Amino acid sequence: MNNRRSFIRKSFLTAGTLSLSTLFKKSLAEDIADAFQSLQQLDPAAAAQDEDLWARIQQAYTTSTSIINLNNGGVSPQPKVVQDAANRYYTYANEAPSYYMWRILDQGREPLRAKLAALGGVSPDEIAINRNTTEAINTVIFGLDLKAGDEVVLTKYDYPNMINAWKQRERRDGIVLKWLDFDMPINTDEEVIQQFTAAISPRTKVFHITHMINWTGHIMPVKELCDIAKKNEILSVVDGAHTFGHLDFKISDLNCDFFGTSLHKWLCAPFGTGLLYIRKEKIKEVWPLLASPEDQQENIRKFENIGTRSFAIEQAIGSAIDFHLAIGPARKEARLKYLKQFWVDQVKDVDKVKFYTSTNPQFSGALFNFGIDGMDASPVHNSLFRTHKIHTSPIKWEKVNGPRITPHVYTKKYDLERLVEAINIVAKQ
């Protein structure tokens, strides 16, 4: 009888391994779905602090347990549902690429465009789907008809790929770049607004505005600057790489002419996905980087003529939007700001620790930069990784010299407690 029981048990376990695995996955998926439903019953402030719910939502990610990733600002991991969608579409496309890519998957672009437009609060005819913020903003920078002597107002804290694009136009076309500088942290909107306003001259054609400064996480007063630009018949170009899917806003709220973002950052879409928004009446004023048919002059789709693209990762953007909306933009922003404040409050009085980002929640989201007196960013970054395997982004740019910390919704308070512990150790060196 014992031998028979043992045989049956072993047979069941062996034969049922895949079934048990499937059952576990189904149970996990149901628990995550239940957590989403529970989360949606809470207002943002209450949701931000419900550790049990976030612990369950964290199971939707496949992130490493061997390092603490606090560099989500560069590129964020995708929840498994997004990974699975991309893999499923990729496998599907490989059955007969020229048929399934161009005749089947390509037909999903317009529904996806509508979905992105709804998320941004704009018309689908104002959204181009591309690969990242650099591609989006460079399309505008090189596509505008500017001539020698035309002025562009920008700051020393804009993203290097945009700075280099404007510098190339300066060398090639003789435009004039008017640079603004700030002390960090910036603690008032008035300082920013005053500098942009003071830079205006009769030759000013463009305001280049970084919505959230990638070095420090400072949130710029974009709406106010775009309003000033419009009042003075100046074009407004907004780099929204770090705000879309991070802060609770609509592109339409900003009153900008152009907006570009990377969807593989805070929205957690597949790597190499982004979008470009152009106000409808401005589309005809911008040349595409890659040639398009003449009859597309006023069509946003003229910016999508890049040849063969990855249809699989493009279509998986839709799953990332669904995941984002299941959390809720307001609840997501509240949670990200809560995580930032949790670790910042615990190190603000540590000897030698200084901040390059304002602690005022109006001026920062999850992205935050700190430094340690007497140490450059890289040694601090290296020490954090050596002591607790905490991965950050070392920033040494203009007046900023410290690691950039960017948690995401899958980040645990435990991870941030390790960060606090590590900062205390490094500060005492």
ABEGO torsion letter per residue (X at the ends): XAAAAAAAAAAAAAAAAAAAAAAAAAAAAAAAAAAAAAAAABBAAAAAABAAAAAAAAAABABBAABBBABAAABBBBBAAAAAAAAAAAAAAAABAAAAAAAAAAAAAAAAAAAAAAAAGBBAAABBBBABAAAAAAAAAAABBBBBGBBBBBBAABBAAAAAAAAAAAAAAGBBBBBBBBBOBBABAAAAAAAAAAABBAABABBBBBABBAAAGBBBBAAAAAAAAAAAGBBBBBBAAAABGABBBBAAAAGBABBBBBAABAAGBBBGBBBBBBBAAAAAABBBABBBBAAAAABAAAAABAEBBBAAAAAAAAAAAAAAAAAEAAAAAAAAAAAAAAAAAAAAABBGBBBABBABAAABBABBBBBBBGBBAAAAAAAAAAAAGBBBBBBBBEABBBBBBBBBAABBAAAAAAAAAAAAAAAAX
